[in-house]
Structures are given as C-alpha cells and as structure tokens.
Amino acid sequence: MGWEGIKIKEKAKELNISLNLLSEQVGVSRQTMDNWIKGEMPMGKGVIALCDILQVSPDYFFRDDTAQSIYLPVHRMRRTAKINDSTKSKSYDIVKEYAVFFKNTNKPDIPKLSDIEGKNSLLMADTLRAFAGSQNAKPISYDETVRLMERLSLNVVFRYFPDEIKSYAFYTRIFGHKIVFVNNTTNIIDLIFALLHEAIHSILDKGRKKSTYDDKEERFCDDVANLIQLPQHYVESIYSEIKGKQIGTQVNILKKYAGDNKHSLHGILKRIKAIDRNIDINIGGADANLKKDFQTIGDILFSSDEPMDYIDKLHQMSPIFYKNIVSNIENMSCGKLGELLGLY
C-alpha cells in the first residue's frame, strides 16, 4: 500500500519525541517500531496510535498514490460509548477495504452547494429539504432521504460493524468519493436521522485533513439533521396536542406520531423542549418499546434468501453505491463483490 515508515522517525524528531518513548506510548517494542520505520506496515490499530501521538492523519504515512485517498474524521459513538484507539482502528480497517474499489471508480460529480454555505442551521435545513423534494410540513420520508443522498452523490454502504464501533453510521471520503457507512444493527427508525447527520458532515467536508473529534461540528450536524427530519410546523402541531395533558397521555401521543412518521422519540422531544422548557417527560422506555415494532437494517436487507431481493433493496436504499458496483462488477471476483456488499 506504499507504506513510508521513515516518516515515523522524521515526525518524531520534529516533535522531539524519542523513538523509545514513542514505542512505549504506542504499546509496542522498540524492535517493532524499527521494523515499521524500515518498511513493515503496522495493523490499523498501530497506524491510528501513531497518528494520535504524532498528530497526523493516516494518509501521512503512504506514498502519493494513496496519500490523498482516505479522510476519516473521528466519529461519535452512540450515547455514552467512548472513542478509543480500538474504535478508530476498526473504523479505519473497514474503510481500507474499499480503497481499491473507489480508486478504480470514476469520480462523481459533487453538486455545488454554495447556496447553503454559511447559512444557519434552519436555512440550511430548509434548503436541503427542498433539495430532497420534501416541501411539505411533514417529516422527511425514507424515499426523500434516499433522494437527498443521491443528489449529494453520497455512497451509502450497509454492513455489520465490529462490536467496538458503537455507532449507527459514520462518514468518510475515499479517492474523492463521499461515503456513509451504516451499521446493519441500526433500527430502521433511527436510519433517517443517522443518514441526514452524516450527510451534513459530507457537505462541511471541503477536502480537509483534520482527524480530531469536533464536538461543535457534531452538534451542528445534529441540529440541521433534526430540522430536516422534523419541520417546525410538525413540531408545533404535536406540542399543541400534548400541552397541558397528563404525562402518560403525552407519551402515548408522542409515540403514535413517532411510529406513524418513523422517527425516534428523542428527536421530537428535544425540539418540543426548545419550545417549552417545562416539558418534563421520560420517554426512554417508550422509545425502546417503539423500536421493537421496527426492524434493523440487516433484518430488512437479509429478509429473503433470494440474492436478487438483496440487490433490489440495495438499489432502492443506496442508488449511488449500487451504480458504482454495477459499473465495476466485471473487474471483481465473487469474493471481493461479497466483501464490498457486506455479505461476509
């Protein structure tokens, strides 16, 4: 893959870090570090550890053919799960599997979105809702969300994540292609928000190299995704219906709206609290029960033993990635095709 281990020594010297100390911080022997410097490429976890300590992105250690290939920002985990070297390493390992595929795929025409740059979250959300063809006051639908991903030239790749990666989805860029990896364990009711959140990351990505966690950007993506999924008129109509009622009744109303329009309870409650800070509802149990009524992405994709059923669903749910697979299928072995599709 064009590994340039000598850059370890160069960067360590630049930062005034001895190779003995670097080996200790990475958690390997000095001999292993010397082997890396001489050209032996470390596993993903080693690369990530080096990047964290030496303050560089993974592509720093590769020659020009891959130097600009992968941009993988540190992505947030679900709820209280922590980001660590293992999660970053596992994410990077997934992305590397697709590097050759996207290197050999024609670069997409990324739409110019200058009309939404610099806008606040509400104006950005309204623009993207219109871009998706969702111009009414209802929550954005699955079909509209897929249309938005397509118009943004986003590949959506569905696959099972290792247990260490406790996230619904994450965004990355490989050889100019923008990709959202989605965990097949994600409940369908969480899919729209996850896709919208990562889509905002893709729009904010202007070819940068930053690989550290950006809490400000994460919160901005949350806000825009929430506003796209749940328009203000919809939120206000629910608030007017639950205002002044008993908590049990409020929960039931919220659960019905969420179930009918396929969104989680947490997002709508967050928006309602922005209207009325006195609203105090514990929806944890109701949200968990609501999700029991819906399938995971994996359950939907693999609900049939017929291969064409899987292909048809992939075409519906990820048209850009499907198109790229079809355009390259003659150049792939069955094994590689199955790997890219997350079949094994």
Secondary structure, DSSP 8 states (H G I E B T S, - for coil): --B-THHHHHHHHHTT--HHHHHHHHTS-HHHHHHHHHT----HHHHHHHHHHHT--GGGGB-HHHHTTEE------STT----HHHHHHHHHHHHTTHHHHHTS--------TTTTT--HHHHHHHHHHHTT--SSS---HHHHHHHHHHTTEEEEEE---TT---SEEEEEETTEEEEEEETTSBHHHHHHHHHHHHHHHHH-SS----S--HHHHHHHHHHHHHHHS-HHHHHHHHHHHTTS-HHHHHHHHHHHHHHHT--HHHHHHHHHHH-TT-----HHHHHHHHTTS-BHHHHHTS-S-HHHHHHHHHHH-HHHHHHHHHHGGGS-HHHHHHHTT--
